Amino acid sequence: MKPTKRTRSQERILALLGSQKRSLSAQDIYMELQRAGDRMGLATVYRALDALKLEGALQVRTLETGESLYCSIERDKHHFTCLQCGVSVPIHACPVRDFENRLRQSQKFKVFYHTLEFFGLCTNCDRSGEG
């Protein structure tokens, strides 16, 4: 497969995501670029994110609200997310990596990344005490 030539917008977004310790929404990316003096429009941000996603150059995580968060592909983090307050706690171990590798080999499927998210109530929001 021939490598895709990236636009300057795509390169700037990848550099921004690589410098962050957290995932960013498209709006966050747009605002960070504006703060840095970049005049990239929001529509350009969305187009660049879509192209980078299809290339497998970044990871997308969709929250229960429907908002998408983007991060560098090198970060393999999974989460527990509270449905009430929205707190999202990273899971630092990956319980599905071996399964992903087996699927990649048996199905001949090019996997860019995977996500794993558990939804429920954090201890602060769980009034029942049955955590």
N, C-alpha and C positions, 0 to 999 in steps of 0.2 A: 504494500500500500504506500502510495506516495505521500510524504509528509505535507501537511497543510501549512502554507505560509500565513503567519499571523499578522494581523494589522497592528498598528501602533496602539490603538485602543485596547486590543486584547492583551498586548504585552504590558501596558500600564495597569490593567486590572489584575493580571497575574502577579505583577510585582507588589501591588497593594495587598492582595490576599496573602502572599507569601510573607509579608511583614507583620501580619496580624496574629494575635494569639486567640482570636475568637472568630466565629463565623459572622459574615455580614450579609444583610439584605441588599437588594439592588439599590434601594434608596440610600442605605448606609454607604455603599460604594460610591454612588453619585455624590453624596455630601462630602466624603473624604477627598474625592478628586477635586471638587470645587474648592475646598479648603487649601488644597495644595496648588491652586492656581490653574488647574486643568479645566478647560472650557468644554469638556465632553458633555453632550446632552444625555438626558435620561434614556431616550429611545436608543441611542448608540450604546449605552451601558447594557440595556436589555439584549440588543442584537449580539453584542460581543459575548455576553454571558451564555446565550443560546449556542453560539458557535463553539465556544470553549467547552461547554457541556457535551456537545456531540462529538468533540474531539477527544473527550476523556481527560481534559487538562485541569478540571476542577471538580469538586464534589458538591452536590446539592442536597440539602436536607429540607424537607417540607414539614413545617409545624402544623399542629392541629388547626390553627387559624387559616391555613392555606398559604401563609407567607413562606417563601423560599429563602434559605440561608446558604451562602456560598462560602467555601473555604478551599484552601490548597489541597490538592489530591494526596499529598504526603501525610496529611492528618487523618488517621483512621480512628475516629472516636464515635462511640455510640452513646445513647442517652436514656435516662429516666426523665420523663417530663410530666409535671403536675398539671392536670387538666383544670384545676381551679385557679392557682396563682401564676402558672406559666413557668415556674422555675424549672430549669433543665440541668440535670446533673450528669456529667460525663461518666461513661463506663470505660475504664482504661484497658480492660482486657477484651479481646475479640473472640467471642465464643463460636463464630461462624467461619473463620478464615479457612480452616481445613475443608469444610463443606464447600466453600466457594472454589477452592482449588480442584476438588473432585468434580464439581459441576463443569468447571472450565475445561477440564480434560475430557470428560465423558460426553459433553454436549458440543464440544468444539465452538464455544461461545467466548467472544472477546469481552472480558469483564473489565470495566474501568474502575469501578468501586462498588461498594455495597453500603447500605445503611441498616441500622438496627435501632429501633426506638421502642421503649416501653412507656405506656401512658397509664396514669393512675393518680393517686393523691400522695403528696409528700406528708411527712409526719406533722408539719404545722397545720395542714389543711384537713388531715384525717382526724375528725372529731370522735370517731368510733373507737379509736385505739386498737383496731385490728390491722396493723401494718403488715 
